[in-house]
Amino acid sequence: MSEQTKNQQARLAALYEVSSQLGTSLDLSEVLNQVMDAIIKLTGAERSFLVLFDDVTNQLKVMAARNVDQETIDGSQMEISRTVVEQAAVTGEGILTNNAQEDERFSGQQSVVGYQLRSIMCAPLRARGRTIGAAYVDNRLFSGVFQQEDLDLLITFANQAAIAIENARLFTQTDQALDRRVQELSLFQRLDQQLNKSLDLNRVLGLALDWALAHTEADGGSIGLMEQVEETDERVLRLLAHKGSHEIEDGGVVPATHPILAQVLAQGESIVTRDVTLAQSIDGSPSRVQLVVPVKREGTITGLITLESHRLNAIAQDDVEFVERLADRAAVALENSRLYEEIHAANKAKSEFVSLVTHELRLPMTSIKGYTDLMVSGMTGELNDQQKQFMEVIRRNLNRMNRLISDLSDINRIESGRMKFEMRDFYVQDVVEDVSESLQEAIAGRQQRLTLEVPSDLPPVHADPARISQVLSNLMSNAHKYTQERGHILVKAQQNGRFLTVSVMDNGVGISEEDQAKLFTQFFRAESREVREQQGWGLGLSIVKKMVEAQGGEISFVSQLGKGSRFTFTVPLVEEAVN
């Protein structure tokens, strides 16, 4: 998997996680705190501020502020750049500066100089076609904290957050004339929760259409997405969800030249048509009234929601406004679903590629190993010392390649869900003894001391003993490789609630704080001389983490450069696995 795909997947996962929390409350203060904490989590900012337009004065006002410790910032600490906030809110565009002190756009502002502001990002909050404020984050101590990808993520989340904030603001209004809107917001809260629970495109489309039909006077309808035809490079509307008494014609493809579709694309607004002709119908069925609402993503029409009724007085203005608000929510869910499908397809392609490559590599490697063994055994004639040395080099590199192929296959099987775990009850004590015995010669070769603190009365665990052995072997092997001669390695096991905890400790080279953040990343190896002297591909810890988590456990570590490391993983006890 490419680094870009992995980053995109991680960002999508983070965006999906924080987005799923929106809509769980309609209390304004709670929603504001949720949004700010989510923004800090997504961007890694030091502080987060939400600045909203006042409904009466139309002036920007700081409504809430939080820091990285999820604490509310009091008024004396609300030192932000009003210029940045106003520019984002007025222009409707995101702003990024890696050092406001040196940025000619802001370096002359009194607030920037006085408050010593440096890394700043700001994104407009837009809901239902208007800007309601801006989301502002900063880090006053460091420059270069944020990148363009962080701003893009902030803008994407701000579009979702603006809707949640607007919902909460509207919900708090007491005017009885807004009773229908309040009921509608309650419906949207439930809809948001349903939409954010799924990343399946067809399910999201079906849910959105069901809600549109259930809360209007429409008899049927459809939802379609815009797509590009490769052969002609033209845009068409492909109907993917449909409910009605007739079949969709022409494969559900509506050309951009369709009179109603062309009008919506040109105007970007909803269209209500009475006494609909066959030529005007989006799905090819004449009706008394047809409502077509564009689904927009960042100002671009990505799809259409179409509703129909056989009653001429159906589809009132309230229905139009309801479906437009529904389209806002559907746009976010549909984009998440589309991105998920793209990543899923990329992962599938990667999995198939790794399977093919590992299979194709095993065949020639088997032949090379076989002929190498024959030559070393003397069956093809006596080898001189230099030839024997060359054969040993080939053998060592074959073993390295074989370990790489095995590691890649393990990762591929875990990520694709094809790795089989033979779960059963067993005692960790036995695994510790077996692994320790297999590594004893290597440990003794460096005159290291191995201590086992594993009580004999520990309860049994429920997992795959072979995989737990693989995990422990990897951790102990790392401790051996990265601990100096005459160093000390300690393996300790103990019960911790409903889990058994196994720790591997050493007093070796340790891991720097910079490298600790990347430790479980595939193919990552530290640049230090002690690490580079050891053979490896940077896959072991990634596999260990995936195997532990796949069996219901967790893994963690603490390390200090030059003083050693401690890796700890948990295994469910038999009683926990049964429950």
C-alpha positions in Angstrom: 0.0 0.0 0.0 1.4 3.4 -0.9 2.1 6.0 1.8 -0.5 8.3 0.2 -3.1 5.6 0.4 -2.2 4.8 4.0 -2.4 8.5 4.9 -5.7 8.8 3.1 -7.1 5.8 4.8 -5.9 7.0 8.2 -7.5 10.4 7.6 -10.7 8.9 6.5 -10.8 6.7 9.5 -10.2 9.7 11.8 -12.8 11.8 10.0 -15.3 8.9 10.1 -14.7 8.5 13.9 -15.2 12.1 14.9 -18.0 12.6 12.4 -20.0 9.7 13.9 -20.1 11.7 17.2 -22.0 14.6 15.6 -25.7 14.4 15.8 -25.7 12.6 19.1 -26.8 15.7 21.0 -28.7 18.9 20.3 -27.5 20.7 23.3 -25.5 23.7 21.8 -22.7 23.9 24.4 -22.2 20.1 24.2 -22.1 20.2 20.4 -19.6 23.1 20.4 -17.3 21.2 22.8 -17.7 18.0 20.7 -16.7 20.0 17.6 -13.7 21.7 19.2 -12.4 18.5 20.7 -12.8 16.7 17.4 -11.0 19.5 15.5 -8.0 19.3 17.9 -7.9 15.5 17.5 -8.0 15.8 13.7 -5.4 18.6 13.4 -3.2 18.1 16.5 -3.6 21.8 17.3 -2.8 23.4 20.7 -6.1 25.4 20.8 -9.4 25.4 19.0 -12.0 28.3 18.8 -15.5 28.5 17.3 -16.4 32.0 16.2 -20.1 32.4 15.0 -22.1 35.3 13.6 -24.5 36.7 16.2 -28.1 36.3 15.0 -29.0 39.8 16.1 -25.9 42.0 15.5 -24.4 39.8 12.7 -21.0 40.3 14.4 -18.5 37.5 14.8 -18.3 36.3 18.4 -16.2 33.6 20.1 -18.8 31.1 21.3 -16.4 28.5 22.7 -12.8 27.6 23.1 -10.9 24.5 24.1 -7.3 23.4 24.5 -5.6 20.1 23.7 -6.4 18.8 27.2 -10.1 19.2 26.5 -10.3 22.1 29.0 -12.4 25.2 28.3 -10.3 28.3 27.7 -11.4 31.4 29.7 -11.8 34.8 28.3 -8.4 36.1 29.3 -6.7 33.5 27.1 -8.8 34.1 23.9 -5.9 35.7 22.1 -6.6 35.0 18.4 -6.2 36.7 15.1 -9.5 38.5 14.3 -8.1 39.3 10.8 -7.7 35.6 10.0 -11.2 34.7 11.3 -12.9 37.6 9.4 -11.1 36.8 6.2 -12.2 33.1 6.3 -15.8 34.0 7.2 -16.1 36.7 4.6 -14.4 34.9 1.7 -15.6 31.5 2.5 -12.1 30.0 1.9 -9.8 28.2 4.3 -6.6 29.9 5.5 -3.3 28.4 6.4 -0.1 30.1 7.6 2.9 28.3 9.0 4.3 31.4 10.7 2.0 34.4 11.0 5.0 36.4 12.4 6.6 36.2 8.9 3.5 36.0 6.7 3.1 39.3 4.9 -0.7 38.8 5.0 -0.8 38.9 8.8 2.6 40.0 10.2 1.5 43.6 10.5 -1.6 42.8 12.5 -1.5 43.9 16.1 -3.0 40.7 17.4 -0.5 38.5 15.5 2.5 40.5 16.9 1.0 41.0 20.4 -0.1 37.5 21.0 3.0 35.9 19.3 0.8 33.9 16.9 2.6 31.4 14.6 0.9 28.3 13.1 -2.7 29.1 12.3 -5.5 27.4 10.3 -9.0 28.7 9.9 -12.0 27.2 8.0 -15.4 28.7 7.3 -18.5 27.1 8.8 -21.1 26.8 6.1 -24.6 25.4 6.6 -27.5 25.6 4.2 -25.8 27.9 1.7 -24.6 30.5 4.2 -21.5 31.1 6.4 -22.4 30.9 10.1 -18.9 31.5 11.4 -15.4 29.9 11.3 -13.3 27.3 13.1 -9.9 28.6 14.2 -7.0 26.5 15.5 -3.4 27.5 16.3 -0.1 26.6 17.9 1.5 29.7 19.3 4.8 28.0 20.2 5.9 26.3 17.0 6.0 27.2 13.3 5.2 24.7 10.5 2.8 22.6 12.6 0.1 22.4 9.9 0.2 21.2 6.3 -2.3 21.6 3.4 -3.7 18.2 4.1 -4.6 19.3 7.6 -6.4 22.3 6.2 -8.3 20.1 3.7 -9.3 17.8 6.6 -10.4 20.8 8.7 -12.5 22.2 5.8 -14.2 18.8 5.2 -15.0 18.4 8.9 -16.1 22.1 9.2 -18.8 21.4 6.6 -20.2 18.6 8.7 -19.7 20.5 12.0 -21.5 23.6 10.7 -24.7 21.5 10.1 -24.5 20.1 13.6 -24.0 23.5 15.1 -26.8 25.1 13.1 -29.1 22.2 14.2 -28.2 22.8 17.8 -28.7 26.6 17.5 -32.1 26.2 15.8 -33.1 23.6 18.3 -32.6 26.0 21.2 -34.9 28.6 19.8 -38.2 28.8 21.8 -40.4 30.4 19.2 -43.4 28.1 18.8 -43.7 28.9 15.2 -40.6 26.8 14.7 -42.2 23.7 16.1 -42.2 21.8 12.8 -38.5 22.7 12.3 -37.7 21.4 15.7 -39.4 18.1 15.0 -37.6 18.0 11.7 -34.2 18.4 13.5 -35.0 15.5 15.7 -35.6 13.4 12.6 -32.4 14.6 11.1 -30.5 13.7 14.3 -31.7 10.1 13.9 -30.9 10.2 10.2 -27.4 11.5 10.8 -26.8 8.6 13.2 -28.0 6.1 10.7 -26.1 7.6 7.8 -22.8 7.7 9.8 -23.2 4.1 10.9 -22.7 2.9 7.3 -20.0 3.3 4.6 -21.9 1.2 2.2 -22.9 3.4 -0.8 -26.1 1.5 -1.7 -27.3 1.6 2.0 -26.6 5.3 2.3 -28.5 6.0 -0.9 -31.4 3.8 0.2 -31.6 5.4 3.6 -31.6 9.0 2.1 -34.4 8.1 -0.3 -36.5 6.3 2.3 -36.3 9.4 4.6 -37.2 11.7 1.7 -40.3 9.7 0.8 -41.4 9.1 4.4 -41.4 12.8 5.4 -42.9 14.3 2.2 -46.1 13.7 0.3 -44.2 12.0 -2.6 -45.3 8.7 -4.1 -41.9 7.6 -5.4 -38.5 8.9 -6.3 -34.9 8.2 -7.1 -31.4 9.2 -6.2 -28.6 9.4 -8.8 -24.9 10.3 -8.8 -23.1 12.3 -11.5 -20.3 10.4 -13.3 -18.0 10.9 -16.2 -18.2 8.7 -19.3 -14.7 7.8 -20.3 -15.4 7.3 -24.0 -17.1 10.7 -24.5 -15.8 12.6 -21.5 -19.4 13.7 -20.9 -21.2 13.9 -17.5 -24.3 11.8 -16.9 -26.6 11.1 -14.0 -26.7 7.4 -13.0 -29.8 6.5 -11.0 -28.6 4.1 -8.2 -31.6 4.0 -5.9 -35.3 4.0 -7.1 -38.7 3.4 -5.6 -41.9 3.5 -7.6 -44.4 1.5 -9.6 -42.4 1.4 -12.9 -39.0 0.2 -14.1 -36.2 2.6 -14.9 -35.4 2.9 -18.6 -32.1 3.2 -20.5 -30.2 1.5 -17.6 -30.9 4.4 -15.3 -28.5 6.8 -17.2 -29.8 10.3 -17.7 -27.7 12.5 -20.1 -26.6 16.0 -19.1 -28.8 17.3 -22.1 -32.0 16.2 -20.3 -34.0 19.5 -20.0 -34.5 19.3 -16.2 -31.0 18.0 -15.4 -29.4 20.6 -17.7 -31.4 23.3 -15.9 -30.4 22.1 -12.4 -26.7 21.9 -13.5 -26.9 25.4 -14.9 -28.7 27.0 -12.0 -27.6 24.9 -9.1 -31.0 25.1 -7.5 -34.0 22.9 -6.8 -36.7 22.7 -9.5 -40.4 21.9 -9.0 -42.2 20.9 -12.2 -46.0 20.5 -12.5 -47.8 18.3 -15.0 -44.5 16.5 -15.8 -44.1 15.3 -19.4 -42.2 12.1 -20.4 -39.4 14.3 -21.7 -39.2 16.2 -18.3 -39.3 13.1 -16.1 -35.9 12.2 -14.6 -36.7 8.5 -14.3 -38.9 8.2 -17.4 -42.4 8.2 -15.7 -44.8 11.2 -16.2 -46.4 12.5 -13.0 -48.4 15.5 -11.8 -45.5 17.0 -9.9 -41.7 16.4 -9.7 -39.2 17.8 -7.3 -35.5 17.7 -8.3 -33.0 18.7 -5.6 -29.2 18.8 -6.3 -26.8 17.1 -3.9 -23.8 19.3 -3.6 -20.3 18.7 -2.2 -18.2 21.9 -1.8 -20.3 23.8 -4.3 -20.2 21.0 -7.0 -23.3 19.1 -7.9 -22.5 15.4 -7.3 -26.0 13.9 -7.5 -29.8 14.5 -7.6 -32.7 13.6 -5.3 -35.9 13.3 -7.4 -39.4 13.0 -5.8 -42.7 12.5 -7.7 -46.4 12.5 -6.8 -49.6 11.9 -8.7 -51.3 14.7 -6.8 -50.9 18.2 -8.2 -51.0 19.9 -4.8 -48.2 17.7 -3.4 -44.6 18.9 -2.7 -45.1 22.1 -0.8 -42.3 24.6 0.0 -41.7 23.0 3.3 -41.1 19.7 1.5 -38.6 21.4 -0.8 -36.7 22.9 2.2 -36.8 19.5 4.0 -35.3 17.6 1.0 -32.7 20.3 0.5 -31.5 19.9 4.1 -31.6 16.2 3.6 -29.4 16.5 0.6 -26.8 18.4 2.7 -26.5 15.5 5.0 -26.6 12.9 2.3 -23.7 14.7 0.5 -21.4 14.2 3.4 -22.3 10.5 3.8 -22.1 9.8 0.1 -18.6 11.4 -0.1 -17.5 9.2 2.8 -18.9 6.1 1.2 -17.2 7.0 -2.1 -13.9 7.5 -0.5 -14.3 4.2 1.5 -15.1 2.3 -1.7 -12.0 3.8 -3.4 -9.8 2.8 -0.5 -11.4 -0.6 -0.3 -10.7 -1.1 -4.0 -7.1 0.0 -3.5 -6.6 -2.4 -0.6 -8.1 -5.2 -2.7 -5.7 -4.5 -5.6 -2.8 -4.3 -3.2 -3.8 -7.6 -1.6 -4.1 -9.3 -4.9 -0.7 -7.9 -6.0 1.0 -9.1 -2.8 -0.5 -12.6 -3.2 0.7 -12.8 -6.8 4.2 -11.5 -6.1 4.7 -13.8 -3.0 3.5 -16.8 -5.0 5.7 -16.0 -8.0 8.8 -15.4 -5.8 8.4 -18.7 -3.9 8.8 -20.8 -7.0 12.2 -19.6 -8.2 13.4 -19.3 -4.6 12.6 -23.0 -3.9 14.6 -23.9 -7.0 17.6 -21.7 -6.0 17.5 -23.1 -2.5 17.4 -26.7 -3.8 20.3 -26.3 -6.2 22.3 -24.4 -3.5 21.8 -27.2 -1.0 22.9 -29.8 -3.7 26.1 -27.8 -4.4 27.0 -27.3 -0.8 26.5 -31.1 -0.1 29.1 -31.8 -2.7 26.8 -33.8 -5.1 27.9 -31.6 -8.0 31.6 -31.7 -7.2 33.8 -30.5 -4.4 33.7 -26.7 -3.8 36.7 -24.6 -2.9 36.6 -22.3 0.2 35.6 -19.2 -1.8 32.8 -21.1 -3.6 31.5 -22.3 -0.2 31.6 -18.7 1.1 29.6 -17.6 -1.9 27.0 -20.4 -1.3 26.6 -19.3 2.3 25.9 -15.7 1.1 23.2 -17.1 -1.2 21.7 -19.1 1.6 21.6 -16.2 4.0 20.0 -13.9 1.5 17.5 -16.7 0.6 16.5 -16.9 4.3 16.1 -13.1 4.4 13.9 -13.2 1.3 11.9 -16.1 2.7 11.2 -14.1 5.9 10.2 -11.1 3.9 7.7 -13.2 1.9 6.4 -14.8 5.0 5.9 -11.4 6.7 4.2 -9.9 3.6 1.9 -12.9 3.4 1.0 -12.6 7.1 0.2 -8.9 6.8 -1.8 -9.5 3.6 -3.9 -12.3 5.2 -4.6 -10.3 8.4 -5.6 -7.1 6.5 -7.8 -9.1 4.1 -9.4 -11.1 6.9 -8.0 -14.4 5.5 -5.7 -15.3 8.3 -7.0 -18.2 10.3 -6.5 -18.3 14.0 -6.8 -21.7 15.7 -8.2 -20.5 19.0 -8.0 -22.8 22.0 -7.3 -22.8 25.7 -3.6 -23.1 26.7 -1.1 -21.8 29.3 1.2 -19.0 28.4 3.9 -20.5 30.6 4.5 -23.2 28.1 4.8 -20.7 25.2 7.3 -18.6 27.2 9.5 -21.7 27.9 9.4 -22.9 24.3 10.4 -19.5 22.8 13.1 -18.9 25.5 14.6 -22.3 24.7 14.7 -21.6 21.0 16.5 -18.3 21.6 18.8 -19.5 24.3 21.8 -20.2 22.0 21.6 -16.7 20.4 21.2 -15.0 23.8 24.1 -17.0 25.2 26.2 -16.1 22.2 26.1 -12.4 23.3 26.6 -13.3 27.0 23.2 -11.8 27.8 21.2 -12.7 30.9 17.6 -13.9 30.4 15.2 -13.8 33.4 11.8 -15.4 33.4 9.2 -14.2 35.9 6.3 -16.4 35.0 4.3 -17.9 37.9 3.3 -21.5 37.4 -0.2 -20.9 38.7 -1.3 -18.4 36.0 -4.8 -19.1 34.6 -5.2 -20.4 31.0 -5.8 -18.0 28.1 -7.9 -18.4 25.0 -6.0 -17.6 21.8 -3.9 -19.2 19.0 -0.8 -20.6 20.7 1.2 -20.6 17.5 0.5 -16.9 16.9 1.1 -15.9 20.5 4.5 -17.8 20.2 5.2 -15.8 17.0 4.4 -12.5 18.9 6.6 -13.4 21.8 9.4 -14.7 19.6 9.5 -11.4 17.7 9.6 -9.3 20.8 12.3 -11.4 22.5 14.3 -11.5 19.3 14.2 -7.7 19.1 15.2 -7.4 22.7 18.2 -9.7 22.0 19.2 -7.9 18.8 19.0 -4.4 20.3 20.6 -5.1 23.7 24.4 -4.9 24.0 26.6 -7.8 25.1 26.2 -8.8 28.7 22.8 -7.0 28.8 19.7 -8.2 30.6 16.4 -9.4 29.1 13.4 -9.9 31.4 10.1 -11.7 30.4 7.3 -11.2 32.9 3.7 -12.5 32.9 0.9 -11.8 35.3 -2.8 -11.7 35.6 -4.4 -8.3 35.1 -8.2 -8.4 35.6 -9.7 -10.5 32.7 -6.5 -10.6 30.8 -3.0 -12.0 31.1 -0.2 -9.5 30.6 3.1 -10.5 29.1 6.0 -8.0 29.1 9.4 -8.2 27.5 11.9 -5.8 29.0 15.6 -5.0 28.1 18.3 -2.5 29.0 19.3 -2.1 25.4 19.6 0.9 23.0 16.0 2.1 23.5 13.9 4.1 21.0 13.9 7.9 20.5 10.7 9.9 21.0 10.7 10.7 17.2 10.9 7.0 16.2 8.3 5.9 18.8 5.5 7.6 16.9 6.3 5.5 13.8 7.2 2.2 15.5 4.3 0.1 14.3 4.4 1.5 10.8 5.1 -1.1 8.1 8.7 -1.0 6.7 9.8 1.6 9.3 13.3 1.2 10.7 15.2 3.7 12.8 18.2 5.4 11.2 20.5 4.7 14.2 23.7 2.6 13.7 22.6 0.0 16.2 19.4 -0.6 14.3 20.9 -0.6 10.8 23.5 -3.1 11.8 20.8 -5.7 12.4 19.0 -7.4 9.5 15.3 -6.7 9.1 12.6 -5.3 6.9 10.6 -3.2 9.5 7.6 -5.5 9.3 7.8 -7.5 12.6 6.2 -5.1 15.0 3.5 -4.2 12.5 2.6 -7.9 12.3 2.8 -8.3 16.1 0.4 -5.5 16.6 -2.1 -6.8 14.1 -1.9 -10.4 15.5 -2.4 -9.3 19.1 -5.4 -7.1 18.3 -6.9 -9.8 16.0 -7.0 -12.1 19.1 -8.7 -9.6 21.4 -5.6 -8.2 23.0 -3.7 -4.9 23.0 0.0 -4.0 22.8 1.9 -1.0 24.2 5.4 0.0 25.0 7.6 2.4 26.9 11.1 3.2 25.9 13.9 5.6 26.7 16.8 6.1 24.3 20.0 4.5 25.7 18.2 2.9 28.6 16.0 0.2 27.1 12.5 -0.7 26.3 9.5 -2.6 27.6 6.9 -4.1 25.3 3.6 -5.4 26.8 0.8 -7.3 25.2 -2.4 -8.8 26.6 -4.2 -12.1 26.0 -7.8 -12.7 27.0 -8.3 -15.3 29.8 -10.5 -18.3 29.1 -13.4 -16.8 31.1 -13.2 -13.5 29.2 -13.2 -15.2 25.8 -16.3 -17.3 26.8 -18.2 -14.3 28.0 
